[in-house]
Each structure stands twice: as C-alpha cells, then as structure tokens.
Amino acid sequence: MINLLAYWAGFEGILNLFRYITFRSVGALVTALVIALFIGPRFITFLRSRQGKGQPIREDGPASHLLTKKGTPTMGGLMILIAMTISTLLWMDTANGFVWASLFVTLGFGAIGFMDDYDKVTKRSAKGVSGRTRLLIEFFIAGLACTWIASKTGTTLYLPFLKDAGLGLGFFYIAFAAFIITGFGNAVNLTDGLDGLATMPVVIAASAFAIIAYLVGNIRFSDYLGIHHVPGSGELAVFAAALIGACLGFLWYNAPPAAVFMGDTGSLALGGALGSIAVITNHELVLVVIGGLFVLETVSVIVQVASFKMTGKRVFRMAPIHHHFEQLGWAESTVVIRFWIISIVLALAGLATLKLR
C-alpha cells in the first residue's frame, strides 16, 4: 500500500527508497514486530477472558506440562497473522501475485488451525477437528495456490547441488507442491510443543528463504549462482520479513513461561507460509534441508506410530522427538535452545547449496 502511494507520487525524493525490496523488507519486519508487541497484552487478556481454562493439555504428554502449562490461552497465532498481514499489505507491491498466493495459503491454513483450536477450547478436548478433514481442506487450499503458481513458474522440480538440473513433472508437480506445503504446515504444527520451540526455527527458516527469494528474483544474482530465475519472486522477501517480525513479536510473549500459545492457528499458517515460498522460488527440496528440524519431528512421529503398530514397541520414549529428550531428563529450555542451534546449522547448509550448484 505504501509502495503504491510512492508509485503514484512518482518515487520522488525520499520516496525513491520504496523502489528497493531491501528497504521495504526492513520496514515490513519492523512494522510487524511493533504491531505484535503493541497488541500482545490486550490480545492475551482477551483470549484469557474468552477461554477460561486455556488450551487443553495432552493427558499423554509430559507430566510437567499439566502443571506448568495448564490455563495458558491458545490461538495466539492470530497475533502473528494480524501483524504479518497488516505489515505485508502496507509494504508489498500490491501488483505482485506471488505475495497474494502466499497470503492465501497462510491465512487459509490459519483459518483451518483456528477451527481446530476453537473446537479444542469449546469442547475441552485436545483432539480438535479430525486429522483427515484437516488434511483434505489443507490439500485443497494448497492445490488451488499451486495450480496458479505452476502457471507462472512452470512444473519443473529443480535439484539442489546441480546447476540447471531439474525433473519435468507436468501435472504431477501440482500434487507434489501441494504435498510440500501441506506437509510443512503439519510439520511445524508437530514441532510446536514447547515454549518458543517452533517460533524461532520458523524465524530462522524464513530468514533463509527471504535471502533465497531475493536472489531468485534478481536475474543477475540468480545467473551468478546458477539458480533458476523466477521474475517477481523477490517480492516474497517482504512477505518473509513481515513473517519474521510478527514471529519475534509473538516470541516476546511466548518466551518461557509462555503467556500465550500460538496453537494450530499459528503453527499451520507458518508452515504453510514456508512451503509456499519454497514452491514459488522452486526450492522445494532445499526447504527439506533448511526446515530439517521440522522434518525430523515429523519423521519421529511416523516412526513411532509405525513401530508401535507393527511391533507393539516404541522407538522413542515419547514423540515428537522433543518430548523424547524431555523424558531423558533434558530441561525444556535445554531442548529448545539446542533445537534452535540445529535450525541455524541446517539453514546455513541450505543456503550453501546456492553456490554449490
């Protein structure tokens, strides 16, 4: 919106700064951060007054969670979505369809998460909406977005580490891309089990993809690095920056002991946002590296369930894997910080693939 006003004014004087994605990205980050910090106290008070006993805690989870987390309000993801959306709309190029596509996925997944959180709070149950129903709606939303995205970016799956190497998937690419977005929405959701555990890795991954989006959208940088150029994708750096700022603002109130949980409203939306950026920039497989922590959490659940069904035995003391380490005696803060470190290393490894092509 601000960029549009600057355009109408002819980008005269200081308004010329709005031509630059880097300037608008910084503006989006700061704006989202300020909005989240400003609305936080009032929003948390509102959620607490509406939810009473707060988010229902899993009875099969760690016993300490029943004592320390009981009564904490959920749906804090709305704070993230509000701050991110307002900031993105203010600083984005409103003519850029890629940002609108990412917003569509993010808010769509957020709406699904909100329905799930609302069901949990009103029914006082940790189950929420059935997993099958959620997945079907998520895949439908992702499929719609990926159909439009593929019409602009093509249907080739580009391979990391190899210059100009890709697989032409045709129509199957849309299903694959929708799977990536849906998968990461749920992967972040599974990771969100400890205070701050999911938020900072999302910030780290979004930071990496802000860089990737900027490079992929710039023909000179993409040519130098030997990566596929996607015209217009650089604008996603603004979207990613707004996401980072909103998450940091939320983390201020989610830091241990958390005053609010993001709930499925936030975790599904954040995972969907990362997935959409990866699909638009043609870096779907690099997302698996950068978001490796989320992949690890998901795989731990799959392995645990498969092992128990086939052998009646558990591989981990508790899944997702962050609970396994808690059961081994690690303090919650220890698990969170060490997982943050893993996220940083994986993000750097993902960015390293850009120059290795």
N, C-alpha and C positions, 0 to 999 in steps of 0.2 A: 504493500500500500504506500509506504513512504517512498519506495523506489518509483512507483507510478507518478506520485506527485513531483518527484525530482525530474522525471522524464517530461512531464507537462511544462515544467519550468525551464526546460532546455538544458538541465545539468549545469546551470551557471554557477560560477564561483565555487563555494564550498560544497554545493550540491553535486559537483562532479565526482566526489568521493563515492556516491551511490552507484556509480558505474561498476565499481570493483566488488567482486564477490567476497574477497577477504575482509573488506571493511564492513559489509553487510552481515557477514558471518559473526564477526566480533559483536556487532550491535545486537544480533539475534540472541547470542549467548547471554550477554549482559542483561538484556531485556527480560528473557525468560527467567533468569536467576532472580532478578529483582521482583518480578511478579510472584514467583513461587514463595519467596521469603515473605513478601507482603501479605499474601492471602493465607499463608500457613496457619498462624494461630487461630484466626477466625474460622477457617475451614475445619480444623481439627476439633474445635469446640462444637461446631455444628454437627460434625459426624458423631461425636461422643454423645451429644444430646439426642440424636436420632436413633443410634444403635444400642444404647444402653449397655449391654454386657460386651459389646465389641465383637471382634471376629471369633467365631468358634474355633477352638484349637483341636487338632487331631488327637484323639484319645490314644492312638497307637504311636504317637510321636514321643520324643524325649520327655521324661517326666518333669524336667526343669522348665520346659516351655509352658506347662499347665500352670506353673506358679508365677513365672516372670512375665508371660505374655498375655495372660488372661485379662480381658477387659479392654485391651488396646483396640481402638477403632480401625476399621479397614476402609477400602475404597479410596485410599489416599492417592491412588493413581489418577484420580480426577484432577488433583492439583497439578500433576505433571502434564496432563493433556490440556488443561486450560492454559497454563503458562506457555507450553510449547506451541499451541495453535495460535494464540494471540500474537506471540513473537514472530512466528513463521509468516503469518499473514501481513504483519507490519513490514517485514524486511525482505520478503521474497519478491522475485519477478513474477507478478500475477499471471503473466502470459506463458509461464513455463509449466507444461503439462506433467512433467515428471514429479514435481513437488506436489501437485494436486493428487497424483496417483499414490504417492507415499502417504499423504494425509488421509486419503480414502481408506487405505489399508490400516493405518494406525488407529484412526477413530473407529473404524468398523470392528477391529479386534478389541478395542477398548470397550465398545458397546456390548460385545459378547461377554467380556470379563465382568462388566458391570451387572449384567443379568445374572451371572454366576454368583457374584458377591452378594447381590441383593437376595437371591434365593437362600444363600447360606445364613445371612443375618436374620431374615424374616422367619425361616424355618428352624433356626438354631441348630443347624447341622453343618458339618464340614464337607458334605458331599456336593451340594450345589447342582447345577444343570448336568445332565448325563453327558459323559465324555463323547459318545457317538454324536449326539446332537450338536455339541460344540464344534467338533471336528468338521462336520458336514457344512455348517454355516461358515466356519473359517475358510474351508477349502473353496466354497462358493465365492466369497469375497476376494480371496487371493486369485482365484481363477479369472474373475472379471478384470481385476487390475492387470494380471499377467497377459491377458489377451490383448489389451490395449498397449501395454509396454512392448510386447513382442512385435506389434505392428510398426513400432518406431525403431526398435533396436535389433530386430532380427531374431532368428531362432537357433543361433549357434551357441553351443556351450564351450567357452574358451578355457583352455587348460593352463593352470599356473606352471611356472618354471620353463615354459616353452613359448618361444616367440611366434605369434600369429598361428598358433596351433589350436584347432577347435573341432568340435563334432557338430555337424548339422543334424539337429534332432527333429526339425519340422514341427508338426503339430504336437509331438510328444514333449517338446520343450515347454509348452504352456503348463502341462501337467507337472513336469519336473520343477519348474519355477514356483508353481503354487505349492508344491510339496515343501520346497525350501522355506518359503515364507511361513506356511502353517507349522512346519517343524520347529522353526526357531521361535515362533510365538509360544509354543508349548514348552520348548527347552528353557526359555527364560522363566516361564511360569514354574517349572520344576525347581529351578535354581533359587527362586525366591522363598527361602525357608528360614533364613537368619537375618538379623538386622543389618542392612547395608550390603548383604552378600550379592544380590543381583544388581543393585543400582550402580555400584562403581564399575563392575565389569562391563555393563552397558555403556557407561561413560567412556571407558577405555576403547571399546569396540567402535562406538560412534565416532570417537576422535580419529581412529584409524581410517574409518570409511569417509569421514569428512575430507581427509587428505586424498584418499583414492578418488572420490567423486571430483574433487578439484582437478586432479591430474588427468583423469579420464576425459573430463570435459574440455581440457585445454589441448588443442591439436599439437602444439609444439612439445609440450611435456609428454604427451602420450606417444608421440613419434620417437622422441628421445629414449623413452623407457621401453619402447616396443610393445605397448599395450593397446588394446582396441580402443579407438576413439569413439565416444558417444556424444555427439553435439547436444549441448543443453544440460548434460548431467552435472556439470559443475555447480549448478544452482542448488543441488542437493546438499552442498556444504553448508548452506544457510539453514536448511532444514535440520541437518545433523547438529549444527551448533545450537539451535534452539532446543533440541532434544537434550543436549549436554547440559545447558544452563538450567532447564527445568528439572533434570535429574539431580543436579547439585543442590538446587534449592530444596528439593524434597529430602535429600540425604541429610540436610541440616536438622530436620525433624525426625528422620528415621534412624539417626545415629543412636547406638545403644545408650541407655534403654529407649527403645523406639516409642515415640509419642503417637505414631500412626503407621499402619502397614499400607503398602501400595495395593495389595490384593491382586486378584486376577485382572481387575480393571487396568492396572498399570503394567503388570508383567506381560500379559498377552499383547498389549499395544506396543510395548518396547521391542519385544521380539519380532513382531510384525514389521515394525519400522526398520529394524536392522536388515531383515530379509528383503524388504522392498528396495532398499538402497543397493544391496548386493546384486539383485536381479537387474535393476536398471543400469548399473555400471558394468554388467557382465562379469562380476567377480563372485559368483555363487560359490565356487569351490574354495576361494580364498576366505570366504566367510566361515567355512568349516574350520579353518586354521585360526583366524582371529577370534572367532567365537568358540574355540575349542573347549573352554570350560563348560559352556552350556551343553556341548555335545557330550562331554564326559558325564555330566549329571544325568543326561537322558539315557545314555548307554548303561549307566549303573542301574537305573530303574528297569530297563529292558532285560538286562542280565539277571537281576534279582528275581523278577517275575517269572522269566523263562526257567531258571534253575529250580525255583520252588514248585512250579507246575510239573516239571519233568522228573525231579528227584526228591521233592519234599524238603530240600535243604536250601539254606540261604548262603549266598556268596559273601554278602556284606552283613554286618550286624544290623544295619538299617539303611534303607535307600530313600531318597537320593544319597549320593556318597558323602555329602557334607554331614549328614546325620551319623554316618558310619564313624567318621573321625570324632564326632562328639561322644559317641559310645566308647571310643578308645581312650577317652579322658581329656581330649583337647578342649580348652575353653572356647566358648563361642567366638570371642574376639580373635583368638588364635586361628581358628578355621577361616574366618572372614579375611583377615589380613593376608594369610598365606595364599588364599584363593585369588585375592587381588593381585598378588605378585605373579601368580601363574598367568593371569589375564594379561598383564603387561608384557610378559615374555612372549606369549602367543601373538599379541598384537604386533610386536616388533618382528616376529617371524613372518607374519602375514605381509607386512609392509616390505620385508626383504625380498619377497617373491617378485615385486615390481621390477627391480633392477636385475634380477637373475634371469629374466626372460631373454 
